[in-house]
Amino acid sequence: MNMGDDWLAASPDGVVDKFVYHLPSRGVLEIKCPFFNGDMTKATPWKRIPIYYVPQAQGLMEILDQDWMDYYVWTTKGSSLFRLHRDEEYWQLLKTALSDFWWKNVQPAKELCKRSNIRNPFVELASHKPEPKHEVFRQSGSSCWGRVGTNSYGEGLKWNRWISLEGRCFASQRFSSSSMFSFIAAMSATMTKIIKEMLPPDVRVARDAQDLLIECCVEFINLISSASNEVCNRVDKRTIAPEHVLKALEVLGFGEYIEEVYAAYEQHKLETVDTESWEVEQ
């Protein structure tokens, strides 16, 4: 980091500097020991890195000037290992929000605390409270959590390897700086809208419960995507078509949803045609 960024700091679990084929390889190690409902014995190895850990990972790599990060996840039921790669474009977005938070909120509040005897911080420091969502995220599709690429979440994520050995799962993920940005944002916005529509106005959903619902949606889409890809490969096609998705639903035991999914697909086609026609007329 340059001297102008001395307000940034990071504390990794480990730093790896080694040579591979006579070339330098510089990485960061992060170790997680997850709990489930406060009980470590109920936790299972991650199938993917939770999206809310991505800012931490990218920040560590940038601040320490490393090229990749290995996430090692230990549980009593086995372990998993993931590799993320540095995404400078993602970091620039994240740094913009962090910088504004530090210089516009934290620093002014610190100066005020030095000058005054703060008795009620919730009131006296209220003017320095940050907005719930930074402007850069509102402009770029609501959320920065998704800017890490996908295919467990959408397109872009490349699985380099997956090996199971004696109850331990090892995987490597290469995140491109592409489309998951808008995918997770749209997923989050859609789920929030559905929740608000289905529940009484005086009932709220905790943030962790909402995050869990989104994770469930992501997991389901990953399942359907993988099955659709297998169907596509069986018929020697290179592009997954709607009929492959419908067949995947049947194979996975979700046949009762096929009619509804097909109706939604037909509606989507009509809306797309209407939109294209309107754009031509304009």
ZADO-1210 file (C-alpha; in nm, 4 decimals, padded with zeros to 6 digits):
<atoms>
<atom x="00.0000" y="00.0000" z="00.0000" code="MET" pos="1"/>
<atom x="00.1198" y="00.3542" z="-00.0628" code="ASN" pos="2"/>
<atom x="00.1796" y="00.6016" z="00.2202" code="MET" pos="3"/>
<atom x="-00.1530" y="00.7735" z="00.1596" code="GLY" pos="4"/>
<atom x="-00.3299" y="00.4537" z="00.2619" code="ASP" pos="5"/>
<atom x="-00.1662" y="00.4157" z="00.6013" code="ASP" pos="6"/>
<atom x="-00.5119" y="00.4178" z="00.7603" code="TRP" pos="7"/>
<atom x="-00.5632" y="00.0652" z="00.6222" code="LEU" pos="8"/>
<atom x="-00.4402" y="-00.2416" z="00.8107" code="ALA" pos="9"/>
<atom x="-00.4834" y="-00.6179" z="00.7898" code="ALA" pos="10"/>
<atom x="-00.3985" y="-00.9166" z="01.0094" code="SER" pos="11"/>
<atom x="-00.3900" y="-01.2496" z="00.8214" code="PRO" pos="12"/>
<atom x="-00.3634" y="-01.5892" z="00.9843" code="ASP" pos="13"/>
<atom x="-00.0595" y="-01.6540" z="00.7686" code="GLY" pos="14"/>
<atom x="00.1469" y="-01.5237" z="00.4759" code="VAL" pos="15"/>
<atom x="00.2933" y="-01.7589" z="00.2153" code="VAL" pos="16"/>
<atom x="00.5998" y="-01.6639" z="00.0106" code="ASP" pos="17"/>
<atom x="00.7402" y="-01.9478" z="-00.1948" code="LYS" pos="18"/>
<atom x="00.8713" y="-02.0360" z="-00.5402" code="PHE" pos="19"/>
<atom x="00.6787" y="-02.2607" z="-00.7799" code="VAL" pos="20"/>
<atom x="00.8685" y="-02.3675" z="-01.0929" code="TYR" pos="21"/>
<atom x="01.1286" y="-02.1018" z="-01.0033" code="HIS" pos="22"/>
<atom x="00.8609" y="-01.8288" z="-01.0046" code="LEU" pos="23"/>
<atom x="00.7526" y="-01.6364" z="-00.6945" code="PRO" pos="24"/>
<atom x="00.4118" y="-01.7241" z="-00.5505" code="SER" pos="25"/>
<atom x="00.2776" y="-01.4870" z="-00.2870" code="ARG" pos="26"/>
<atom x="-00.0353" y="-01.5678" z="-00.0905" code="GLY" pos="27"/>
<atom x="-00.2368" y="-01.5257" z="00.2267" code="VAL" pos="28"/>
<atom x="-00.3732" y="-01.7974" z="00.4542" code="LEU" pos="29"/>
<atom x="-00.7054" y="-01.7568" z="00.6352" code="GLU" pos="30"/>
<atom x="-00.8380" y="-02.0276" z="00.8685" code="ILE" pos="31"/>
<atom x="-01.2027" y="-02.0600" z="00.9692" code="LYS" pos="32"/>
<atom x="-01.3590" y="-02.2922" z="01.2290" code="CYS" pos="33"/>
<atom x="-01.7335" y="-02.2441" z="01.1784" code="PRO" pos="34"/>
<atom x="-02.0082" y="-02.3116" z="01.4299" code="PHE" pos="35"/>
<atom x="-02.3669" y="-02.4157" z="01.3717" code="PHE" pos="36"/>
<atom x="-02.6108" y="-02.2757" z="01.6274" code="ASN" pos="37"/>
<atom x="-02.3143" y="-02.2228" z="01.8592" code="GLY" pos="38"/>
<atom x="-02.2051" y="-02.5858" z="01.8363" code="ASP" pos="39"/>
<atom x="-01.8814" y="-02.6652" z="01.6522" code="MET" pos="40"/>
<atom x="-01.9638" y="-03.0367" z="01.6342" code="THR" pos="41"/>
<atom x="-02.2665" y="-02.9626" z="01.4125" code="LYS" pos="42"/>
<atom x="-02.0738" y="-02.7606" z="01.1543" code="ALA" pos="43"/>
<atom x="-01.9851" y="-02.9116" z="00.8159" code="THR" pos="44"/>
<atom x="-01.7152" y="-02.8123" z="00.5638" code="PRO" pos="45"/>
<atom x="-01.8104" y="-02.5234" z="00.3382" code="TRP" pos="46"/>
<atom x="-01.9060" y="-02.5987" z="-00.0211" code="LYS" pos="47"/>
<atom x="-01.8166" y="-02.2423" z="-00.1146" code="ARG" pos="48"/>
<atom x="-01.6880" y="-01.9295" z="00.0543" code="ILE" pos="49"/>
<atom x="-01.9763" y="-01.7270" z="00.2012" code="PRO" pos="50"/>
<atom x="-02.0151" y="-01.4091" z="00.0019" code="ILE" pos="51"/>
<atom x="-01.9748" y="-01.1853" z="00.3079" code="TYR" pos="52"/>
<atom x="-01.6138" y="-01.3039" z="00.3513" code="TYR" pos="53"/>
<atom x="-01.5076" y="-01.1819" z="00.0072" code="VAL" pos="54"/>
<atom x="-01.4423" y="-00.8173" z="00.1094" code="PRO" pos="55"/>
<atom x="-01.2153" y="-00.9402" z="00.3881" code="GLN" pos="56"/>
<atom x="-01.0279" y="-01.1669" z="00.1470" code="ALA" pos="57"/>
<atom x="-00.9770" y="-00.9027" z="-00.1219" code="GLN" pos="58"/>
<atom x="-00.8766" y="-00.6451" z="00.1400" code="GLY" pos="59"/>
<atom x="-00.6140" y="-00.8754" z="00.2887" code="LEU" pos="60"/>
<atom x="-00.4634" y="-00.9495" z="-00.0525" code="MET" pos="61"/>
<atom x="-00.4458" y="-00.5833" z="-00.1522" code="GLU" pos="62"/>
<atom x="-00.3170" y="-00.4463" z="00.1779" code="ILE" pos="63"/>
<atom x="-00.0517" y="-00.7181" z="00.2027" code="LEU" pos="64"/>
<atom x="00.0191" y="-00.7061" z="-00.1734" code="ASP" pos="65"/>
<atom x="-00.0362" y="-01.0791" z="-00.2252" code="GLN" pos="66"/>
<atom x="-00.1703" y="-01.2563" z="-00.5348" code="ASP" pos="67"/>
<atom x="-00.4015" y="-01.5174" z="-00.3859" code="TRP" pos="68"/>
<atom x="-00.5636" y="-01.6378" z="-00.0659" code="MET" pos="69"/>
<atom x="-00.6200" y="-01.9906" z="00.0613" code="ASP" pos="70"/>
<atom x="-00.9265" y="-02.0321" z="00.2825" code="TYR" pos="71"/>
<atom x="-00.8894" y="-02.3401" z="00.5018" code="TYR" pos="72"/>
<atom x="-01.2097" y="-02.4413" z="00.6786" code="VAL" pos="73"/>
<atom x="-01.1832" y="-02.6910" z="00.9651" code="TRP" pos="74"/>
<atom x="-01.4743" y="-02.8782" z="01.1208" code="THR" pos="75"/>
<atom x="-01.5069" y="-03.1979" z="01.3207" code="THR" pos="76"/>
<atom x="-01.6734" y="-03.3528" z="01.0135" code="LYS" pos="77"/>
<atom x="-01.3918" y="-03.2725" z="00.7715" code="GLY" pos="78"/>
<atom x="-01.2229" y="-02.9788" z="00.6063" code="SER" pos="79"/>
<atom x="-01.2388" y="-02.7774" z="00.2867" code="SER" pos="80"/>
<atom x="-00.9849" y="-02.5584" z="00.1112" code="LEU" pos="81"/>
<atom x="-01.0571" y="-02.2788" z="-00.1374" code="PHE" pos="82"/>
<atom x="-00.8321" y="-02.0472" z="-00.3323" code="ARG" pos="83"/>
<atom x="-00.9323" y="-01.6940" z="-00.4303" code="LEU" pos="84"/>
<atom x="-00.7342" y="-01.4665" z="-00.6576" code="HIS" pos="85"/>
<atom x="-00.6806" y="-01.0965" z="-00.6296" code="ARG" pos="86"/>
<atom x="-00.9367" y="-00.8752" z="-00.8030" code="ASP" pos="87"/>
<atom x="-00.8092" y="-00.5178" z="-00.8238" code="GLU" pos="88"/>
<atom x="-01.1238" y="-00.3881" z="-00.9917" code="GLU" pos="89"/>
<atom x="-01.3357" y="-00.5187" z="-00.7043" code="TYR" pos="90"/>
<atom x="-01.0922" y="-00.3705" z="-00.4528" code="TRP" pos="91"/>
<atom x="-01.1150" y="-00.0222" z="-00.6047" code="GLN" pos="92"/>
<atom x="-01.4911" y="-00.0242" z="-00.5489" code="LEU" pos="93"/>
<atom x="-01.4507" y="-00.1518" z="-00.1955" code="LEU" pos="94"/>
<atom x="-01.1730" y="00.0952" z="-00.1165" code="LYS" pos="95"/>
<atom x="-01.3885" y="00.3873" z="-00.2273" code="THR" pos="96"/>
<atom x="-01.6525" y="00.2919" z="00.0289" code="ALA" pos="97"/>
<atom x="-01.3953" y="00.2218" z="00.3010" code="LEU" pos="98"/>
<atom x="-01.2180" y="00.5526" z="00.2406" code="SER" pos="99"/>
<atom x="-01.5395" y="00.7523" z="00.2637" code="ASP" pos="100"/>
<atom x="-01.6370" y="00.5664" z="00.5809" code="PHE" pos="101"/>
<atom x="-01.2994" y="00.6385" z="00.7412" code="TRP" pos="102"/>
<atom x="-01.2561" y="01.0030" z="00.6443" code="TRP" pos="103"/>
<atom x="-01.6199" y="01.1154" z="00.6527" code="LYS" pos="104"/>
<atom x="-01.7461" y="00.9172" z="00.9517" code="ASN" pos="105"/>
<atom x="-01.4789" y="00.7608" z="01.1715" code="VAL" pos="106"/>
<atom x="-01.2192" y="01.0406" z="01.1697" code="GLN" pos="107"/>
<atom x="-01.4654" y="01.3275" z="01.2372" code="PRO" pos="108"/>
<atom x="-01.6208" y="01.1243" z="01.5204" code="ALA" pos="109"/>
<atom x="-01.2757" y="01.0570" z="01.6682" code="LYS" pos="110"/>
<atom x="-01.1879" y="01.4269" z="01.6563" code="GLU" pos="111"/>
<atom x="-01.5146" y="01.5157" z="01.8261" code="LEU" pos="112"/>
<atom x="-01.4458" y="01.2599" z="02.0996" code="CYS" pos="113"/>
<atom x="-01.1042" y="01.4163" z="02.1585" code="LYS" pos="114"/>
<atom x="-01.2498" y="01.7656" z="02.1937" code="ARG" pos="115"/>
<atom x="-01.5602" y="01.6824" z="02.3954" code="SER" pos="116"/>
<atom x="-01.6753" y="01.4630" z="02.6782" code="ASN" pos="117"/>
<atom x="-01.9235" y="01.2428" z="02.4939" code="ILE" pos="118"/>
<atom x="-02.1919" y="01.1166" z="02.7299" code="ARG" pos="119"/>
<atom x="-02.4499" y="00.9905" z="02.4829" code="ASN" pos="120"/>
<atom x="-02.2729" y="00.8785" z="02.1642" code="PRO" pos="121"/>
<atom x="-02.5949" y="00.7666" z="01.9936" code="PHE" pos="122"/>
<atom x="-02.7183" y="01.1246" z="02.0086" code="VAL" pos="123"/>
<atom x="-02.4007" y="01.3356" z="02.0080" code="GLU" pos="124"/>
<atom x="-02.2331" y="01.1395" z="01.7267" code="LEU" pos="125"/>
<atom x="-02.5499" y="01.0802" z="01.5242" code="ALA" pos="126"/>
<atom x="-02.4421" y="01.3291" z="01.2569" code="SER" pos="127"/>
<atom x="-02.1424" y="01.1055" z="01.1776" code="HIS" pos="128"/>
<atom x="-02.3446" y="00.7883" z="01.1328" code="LYS" pos="129"/>
<atom x="-02.2842" y="00.6458" z="00.7809" code="PRO" pos="130"/>
<atom x="-02.5585" y="00.5749" z="00.5319" code="GLU" pos="131"/>
<atom x="-02.6838" y="00.2125" z="00.5288" code="PRO" pos="132"/>
<atom x="-02.5526" y="00.1673" z="00.1741" code="LYS" pos="133"/>
<atom x="-02.2707" y="00.3524" z="00.0017" code="HIS" pos="134"/>
<atom x="-02.3392" y="00.5472" z="-00.3153" code="GLU" pos="135"/>
<atom x="-02.1016" y="00.3363" z="-00.5253" code="VAL" pos="136"/>
<atom x="-02.3123" y="00.0260" z="-00.4525" code="PHE" pos="137"/>
<atom x="-02.6385" y="00.2023" z="-00.5324" code="ARG" pos="138"/>
<atom x="-02.4956" y="00.3076" z="-00.8694" code="GLN" pos="139"/>
<atom x="-02.3513" y="-00.0330" z="-00.9564" code="SER" pos="140"/>
<atom x="-02.6515" y="-00.2528" z="-00.8899" code="GLY" pos="141"/>
<atom x="-02.7158" y="-00.2392" z="-00.5155" code="SER" pos="142"/>
<atom x="-02.4461" y="-00.4659" z="-00.3783" code="SER" pos="143"/>
<atom x="-02.0735" y="-00.5199" z="-00.3942" code="CYS" pos="144"/>
<atom x="-02.0848" y="-00.8642" z="-00.2363" code="TRP" pos="145"/>
<atom x="-02.1416" y="-01.0203" z="-00.5725" code="GLY" pos="146"/>
<atom x="-01.8495" y="-00.8810" z="-00.7679" code="ARG" pos="147"/>
<atom x="-01.6502" y="-01.1978" z="-00.7459" code="VAL" pos="148"/>
<atom x="-01.7643" y="-01.4003" z="-01.0379" code="GLY" pos="149"/>
<atom x="-01.9701" y="-01.7152" z="-01.0108" code="THR" pos="150"/>
<atom x="-02.0883" y="-02.0387" z="-01.1294" code="ASN" pos="151"/>
<atom x="-02.1803" y="-02.1679" z="-00.8058" code="SER" pos="152"/>
<atom x="-02.3770" y="-01.8454" z="-00.8199" code="TYR" pos="153"/>
<atom x="-02.3990" y="-01.7734" z="-01.1947" code="GLY" pos="154"/>
<atom x="-02.1395" y="-01.7509" z="-01.4694" code="GLU" pos="155"/>
<atom x="-01.7735" y="-01.6754" z="-01.4307" code="GLY" pos="156"/>
<atom x="-01.6477" y="-01.8977" z="-01.1511" code="LEU" pos="157"/>
<atom x="-01.3995" y="-02.1565" z="-01.2706" code="LYS" pos="158"/>
<atom x="-01.3559" y="-02.4697" z="-01.0607" code="TRP" pos="159"/>
<atom x="-00.9947" y="-02.5769" z="-01.0999" code="ASN" pos="160"/>
<atom x="-01.0199" y="-02.8960" z="-00.8999" code="ARG" pos="161"/>
<atom x="-01.2382" y="-03.0830" z="-00.6526" code="TRP" pos="162"/>
<atom x="-01.0933" y="-03.3766" z="-00.4665" code="ILE" pos="163"/>
<atom x="-01.2466" y="-03.5788" z="-00.1838" code="SER" pos="164"/>
<atom x="-01.0016" y="-03.7701" z="00.0311" code="LEU" pos="165"/>
<atom x="-01.0771" y="-03.9434" z="00.3617" code="GLU" pos="166"/>
<atom x="-01.3664" y="-03.7147" z="00.4468" code="GLY" pos="167"/>
<atom x="-01.1856" y="-03.3962" z="00.3468" code="ARG" pos="168"/>
<atom x="-01.2848" y="-03.1817" z="00.0543" code="CYS" pos="169"/>
<atom x="-01.0352" y="-02.9659" z="-00.1277" code="PHE" pos="170"/>
<atom x="-01.1430" y="-02.7190" z="-00.3909" code="ALA" pos="171"/>
<atom x="-00.9931" y="-02.4281" z="-00.5755" code="SER" pos="172"/>
<atom x="-01.1938" y="-02.1328" z="-00.6988" code="GLN" pos="173"/>
<atom x="-01.0764" y="-01.8762" z="-00.9474" code="ARG" pos="174"/>
<atom x="-01.3005" y="-01.5718" z="-00.9277" code="PHE" pos="175"/>
<atom x="-01.3241" y="-01.3523" z="-01.2356" code="SER" pos="176"/>
<atom x="-01.4223" y="-00.9874" z="-01.2021" code="SER" pos="177"/>
<atom x="-01.7589" y="-01.0346" z="-01.3686" code="SER" pos="178"/>
<atom x="-02.1249" y="-01.0964" z="-01.3418" code="SER" pos="179"/>
<atom x="-02.1989" y="-01.2072" z="-00.9897" code="MET" pos="180"/>
<atom x="-02.2114" y="-00.8417" z="-00.8946" code="PHE" pos="181"/>
<atom x="-02.5548" y="-00.7975" z="-01.0476" code="SER" pos="182"/>
<atom x="-02.6696" y="-01.1550" z="-00.9823" code="PHE" pos="183"/>
<atom x="-02.6450" y="-01.1443" z="-00.6028" code="ILE" pos="184"/>
<atom x="-02.7793" y="-00.7880" z="-00.6017" code="ALA" pos="185"/>
<atom x="-03.0842" y="-00.9000" z="-00.7996" code="ALA" pos="186"/>
<atom x="-03.1250" y="-01.2098" z="-00.5805" code="MET" pos="187"/>
<atom x="-03.1088" y="-01.0032" z="-00.2628" code="SER" pos="188"/>
<atom x="-03.3509" y="-00.7422" z="-00.3951" code="ALA" pos="189"/>
<atom x="-03.5956" y="-01.0076" z="-00.5159" code="THR" pos="190"/>
<atom x="-03.5894" y="-01.1987" z="-00.1876" code="MET" pos="191"/>
<atom x="-03.6370" y="-00.8779" z="00.0106" code="THR" pos="192"/>
<atom x="-03.9363" y="-00.7886" z="-00.2064" code="LYS" pos="193"/>
<atom x="-04.0909" y="-01.1361" z="-00.1691" code="ILE" pos="194"/>
<atom x="-04.0449" y="-01.1311" z="00.2076" code="ILE" pos="195"/>
<atom x="-04.2091" y="-00.7896" z="00.2386" code="LYS" pos="196"/>
<atom x="-04.5026" y="-00.8981" z="00.0227" code="GLU" pos="197"/>
<atom x="-04.5664" y="-01.2241" z="00.2107" code="MET" pos="198"/>
<atom x="-04.5289" y="-01.1043" z="00.5705" code="LEU" pos="199"/>
<atom x="-04.7437" y="-00.8616" z="00.7692" code="PRO" pos="200"/>
<atom x="-04.5979" y="-00.5076" z="00.7738" code="PRO" pos="201"/>
<atom x="-04.5197" y="-00.5270" z="01.1461" code="ASP" pos="202"/>
<atom x="-04.3074" y="-00.8436" z="01.1086" code="VAL" pos="203"/>
<atom x="-03.9378" y="-00.8110" z="01.0336" code="ARG" pos="204"/>
<atom x="-03.6826" y="-01.0708" z="00.9223" code="VAL" pos="205"/>
<atom x="-03.3395" y="-01.0749" z="01.0871" code="ALA" pos="206"/>
<atom x="-03.0463" y="-01.0004" z="00.8572" code="ARG" pos="207"/>
<atom x="-02.8860" y="-01.3406" z="00.9153" code="ASP" pos="208"/>
<atom x="-03.2166" y="-01.5120" z="00.8303" code="ALA" pos="209"/>
<atom x="-03.2410" y="-01.3096" z="00.5103" code="GLN" pos="210"/>
<atom x="-02.8807" y="-01.3988" z="00.4230" code="ASP" pos="211"/>
<atom x="-02.9630" y="-01.7665" z="00.4845" code="LEU" pos="212"/>
<atom x="-03.2589" y="-01.7469" z="00.2450" code="LEU" pos="213"/>
<atom x="-03.0345" y="-01.5965" z="-00.0231" code="ILE" pos="214"/>
<atom x="-02.7740" y="-01.8680" z="00.0358" code="GLU" pos="215"/>
<atom x="-03.0475" y="-02.1304" z="-00.0069" code="CYS" pos="216"/>
<atom x="-03.1487" y="-01.9716" z="-00.3374" code="CYS" pos="217"/>
<atom x="-02.7870" y="-01.9678" z="-00.4518" code="VAL" pos="218"/>
<atom x="-02.7445" y="-02.3335" z="-00.3557" code="GLU" pos="219"/>
<atom x="-03.0612" y="-02.4286" z="-00.5439" code="PHE" pos="220"/>
<atom x="-02.9508" y="-02.2424" z="-00.8570" code="ILE" pos="221"/>
<atom x="-02.6120" y="-02.4108" z="-00.8340" code="ASN" pos="222"/>
<atom x="-02.7842" y="-02.7509" z="-00.8150" code="LEU" pos="223"/>
<atom x="-03.0074" y="-02.6782" z="-01.1156" code="ILE" pos="224"/>
<atom x="-02.7148" y="-02.5331" z="-01.3143" code="SER" pos="225"/>
<atom x="-02.4992" y="-02.8409" z="-01.2581" code="SER" pos="226"/>
<atom x="-02.7797" y="-03.0801" z="-01.3522" code="ALA" pos="227"/>
<atom x="-02.8670" y="-02.8722" z="-01.6603" code="SER" pos="228"/>
<atom x="-02.5050" y="-02.8829" z="-01.7696" code="ASN" pos="229"/>
<atom x="-02.5009" y="-03.2633" z="-01.7388" code="GLU" pos="230"/>
<atom x="-02.8183" y="-03.2877" z="-01.9490" code="VAL" pos="231"/>
<atom x="-02.6639" y="-03.0555" z="-02.2081" code="CYS" pos="232"/>
<atom x="-02.3468" y="-03.2650" z="-02.2267" code="ASN" pos="233"/>
<atom x="-02.5434" y="-03.5887" z="-02.2700" code="ARG" pos="234"/>
<atom x="-02.7020" y="-03.4570" z="-02.5892" code="VAL" pos="235"/>
<atom x="-02.3684" y="-03.3202" z="-02.7176" code="ASP" pos="236"/>
<atom x="-02.4707" y="-02.9558" z="-02.7003" code="LYS" pos="237"/>
<atom x="-02.2430" y="-02.6685" z="-02.6048" code="ARG" pos="238"/>
<atom x="-02.5108" y="-02.4256" z="-02.4842" code="THR" pos="239"/>
<atom x="-02.7611" y="-02.4944" z="-02.2065" code="ILE" pos="240"/>
<atom x="-03.1116" y="-02.4433" z="-02.3461" code="ALA" pos="241"/>
<atom x="-03.4437" y="-02.4033" z="-02.1581" code="PRO" pos="242"/>
<atom x="-03.5381" y="-02.7650" z="-02.2303" code="GLU" pos="243"/>
<atom x="-03.2190" y="-02.8786" z="-02.0553" code="HIS" pos="244"/>
<atom x="-03.3220" y="-02.6859" z="-01.7436" code="VAL" pos="245"/>
<atom x="-03.6694" y="-02.8400" z="-01.7508" code="LEU" pos="246"/>
<atom x="-03.5200" y="-03.1874" z="-01.7877" code="LYS" pos="247"/>
<atom x="-03.2855" y="-03.1159" z="-01.4968" code="ALA" pos="248"/>
<atom x="-03.5835" y="-03.0293" z="-01.2769" code="LEU" pos="249"/>
<atom x="-03.7378" y="-03.3649" z="-01.3633" code="GLU" pos="250"/>
<atom x="-03.4146" y="-03.5557" z="-01.2973" code="VAL" pos="251"/>
<atom x="-03.3703" y="-03.3870" z="-00.9593" code="LEU" pos="252"/>
<atom x="-03.7239" y="-03.4716" z="-00.8496" code="GLY" pos="253"/>
<atom x="-03.8772" y="-03.1266" z="-00.8957" code="PHE" pos="254"/>
<atom x="-04.1143" y="-03.2367" z="-01.1710" code="GLY" pos="255"/>
<atom x="-04.4141" y="-03.0682" z="-01.0057" code="GLU" pos="256"/>
<atom x="-04.2537" y="-02.7301" z="-01.0739" code="TYR" pos="257"/>
<atom x="-04.1943" y="-02.7815" z="-01.4472" code="ILE" pos="258"/>
<atom x="-04.5311" y="-02.6439" z="-01.5591" code="GLU" pos="259"/>
<atom x="-04.4924" y="-02.3309" z="-01.3480" code="GLU" pos="260"/>
<atom x="-04.1323" y="-02.2777" z="-01.4574" code="VAL" pos="261"/>
<atom x="-04.2266" y="-02.3171" z="-01.8221" code="TYR" pos="262"/>
<atom x="-04.5085" y="-02.0641" z="-01.7801" code="ALA" pos="263"/>
<atom x="-04.2633" y="-01.8179" z="-01.6250" code="ALA" pos="264"/>
<atom x="-04.0242" y="-01.8765" z="-01.9153" code="TYR" pos="265"/>
<atom x="-04.2973" y="-01.8078" z="-02.1709" code="GLU" pos="266"/>
<atom x="-04.3925" y="-01.4895" z="-01.9844" code="GLN" pos="267"/>
<atom x="-04.0290" y="-01.3820" z="-01.9840" code="HIS" pos="268"/>
<atom x="-04.0085" y="-01.4332" z="-02.3614" code="LYS" pos="269"/>
<atom x="-04.3159" y="-01.2165" z="-02.4124" code="LEU" pos="270"/>
<atom x="-04.1769" y="-00.9410" z="-02.1915" code="GLU" pos="271"/>
<atom x="-03.8441" y="-00.9552" z="-02.3743" code="THR" pos="272"/>
<atom x="-04.0157" y="-00.9229" z="-02.7123" code="VAL" pos="273"/>
<atom x="-04.2235" y="-00.6300" z="-02.5860" code="ASP" pos="274"/>
<atom x="-03.9126" y="-00.4562" z="-02.4535" code="THR" pos="275"/>
<atom x="-03.7221" y="-00.5058" z="-02.7785" code="GLU" pos="276"/>
<atom x="-04.0162" y="-00.3789" z="-02.9812" code="SER" pos="277"/>
<atom x="-04.0410" y="-00.0694" z="-02.7645" code="TRP" pos="278"/>
<atom x="-03.6686" y="00.0000" z="-02.8037" code="GLU" pos="279"/>
<atom x="-03.6948" y="-00.0314" z="-03.1851" code="VAL" pos="280"/>
<atom x="-03.9880" y="00.2112" z="-03.1927" code="GLU" pos="281"/>
<atom x="-03.7948" y="00.4600" z="-02.9837" code="GLN" pos="282"/>
</atoms>
